Each structure stands twice: as structure tokens, then as C-alpha cells.
Amino acid sequence: LIDSSNDTDFKDMFSSCARASQYCSKAGLKVASPIDLNTGFDLYQESDRTGAWASIKKHRPEVIWLAPPCSPWSRLQDISNPVAVWENQREDKTLVRLCVGAAHWEVKHGRTVIIENPAASNI
């Protein structure tokens, strides 16, 4: 994984174990460090979202993989306490907005976006 060069092939956000980054790197692609709590980004914090944007703009990935948390948007939430579900979704909307912004930025620059979330997600 690289931290310093521009124009990378792949970058992921909300990567957890960064498996996609690992496989892309093994395949010979230039992979930028993932944006995730495991790499020092708490994306609930404004300063870390600012850092995430700086990282995306610096590395200009050809493909960005966005995998926001799916639990608050799961169909299983339909049978949960609606107030608790609403609160969880409200908190995670910040992360969804970050993903939407990153996706728009990538597309605007002619790059590719992959969003990983279950097909039945309410996101």
C-alpha cells in the first residue's frame, strides 16, 4: 500500500480488513492506503472526514470502493424499534453523505465508483 504517490489504481473507504486493497495490491495495482477506522480515520469526526477528502484528492484513485456500514439500513431494522432505527440512521447519514460526495467527485473526474451494500439495503 502506498501513501505518497498520486494517480493510484484503487482506494477503499470503510474497508475494515481491507481485503479488496490486499487483492488489488497482489494483482499489481497501485493501491492507496484505505480510509477506515483501522487506518486512523474516525469518519464520524469532521477532522477525519476532511482528512479523508484530502487523501482521495491526493491519490486520485481510478477506482474507489465505498462500503459504508449497512447495519442501520438493513431490512432487519424494519422489525426493530422505529425510534432507535431512526437514531442509528441519523448518525450514519454523515457517512452516507461522505460516500455520495466521494462518488460524485470520482464520476465528475471520469473515474469508477463501486458501492458495496446489500441489495435489500434501505440506504
Solvent accessible surface area in square Angstrom, and as a share of the most:
residue,aa,sasa,rsa
1,L,116,0.58
2,I,54,0.27
3,D,92,0.48
4,S,90,0.58
5,S,40,0.26
6,N,70,0.36
7,D,78,0.40
8,T,3,0.02
9,D,49,0.25
10,F,8,0.03
11,K,1,0.00
12,D,2,0.01
13,M,0,0.00
14,F,27,0.11
15,S,17,0.11
16,S,73,0.47
17,C,69,0.41
18,A,15,0.12
19,R,137,0.50
20,A,25,0.19
21,S,0,0.00
22,Q,91,0.40
23,Y,135,0.51
24,C,25,0.15
25,S,47,0.30
26,K,166,0.71
27,A,80,0.62
28,G,65,0.62
29,L,79,0.39
30,K,91,0.39
31,V,3,0.02
32,A,0,0.00
33,S,27,0.18
34,P,3,0.02
35,I,0,0.00
36,D,13,0.07
37,L,128,0.64
38,N,109,0.56
39,T,63,0.37
40,G,60,0.58
41,F,43,0.18
42,D,46,0.24
43,L,8,0.04
44,Y,108,0.41
45,Q,96,0.43
46,E,113,0.51
47,S,84,0.54
48,D,35,0.18
49,R,42,0.15
50,T,81,0.47
51,G,28,0.27
52,A,0,0.00
53,W,65,0.23
54,A,60,0.47
55,S,17,0.11
56,I,0,0.00
57,K,102,0.43
58,K,92,0.39
59,H,7,0.03
60,R,81,0.30
61,P,0,0.00
62,E,85,0.38
63,V,36,0.21
64,I,0,0.00
65,W,69,0.24
66,L,0,0.00
67,A,19,0.15
68,P,8,0.05
69,P,51,0.32
70,C,51,0.31
71,S,75,0.48
72,P,14,0.09
73,W,19,0.07
74,S,28,0.18
75,R,132,0.48
76,L,130,0.65
77,Q,39,0.17
78,D,94,0.49
79,I,151,0.77
80,S,48,0.31
81,N,92,0.47
82,P,106,0.67
83,V,113,0.65
84,A,48,0.37
85,V,18,0.10
86,W,144,0.51
87,E,56,0.25
88,N,66,0.34
89,Q,33,0.15
90,R,119,0.43
91,E,87,0.39
92,D,8,0.04
93,K,86,0.37
94,T,34,0.20
95,L,4,0.02
96,V,31,0.18
97,R,151,0.55
98,L,8,0.04
99,C,5,0.03
100,V,74,0.43
101,G,23,0.22
102,A,0,0.00
103,A,15,0.11
104,H,125,0.56
105,W,41,0.15
106,E,0,0.00
107,V,99,0.57
108,K,163,0.69
109,H,84,0.37
110,G,64,0.62
111,R,46,0.17
112,T,66,0.38
113,V,36,0.21
114,I,68,0.35
115,I,97,0.49
116,E,90,0.40
117,N,35,0.18
118,P,71,0.45
119,A,117,0.91
120,A,55,0.42
121,S,19,0.13
122,N,58,0.30
123,I,82,0.41
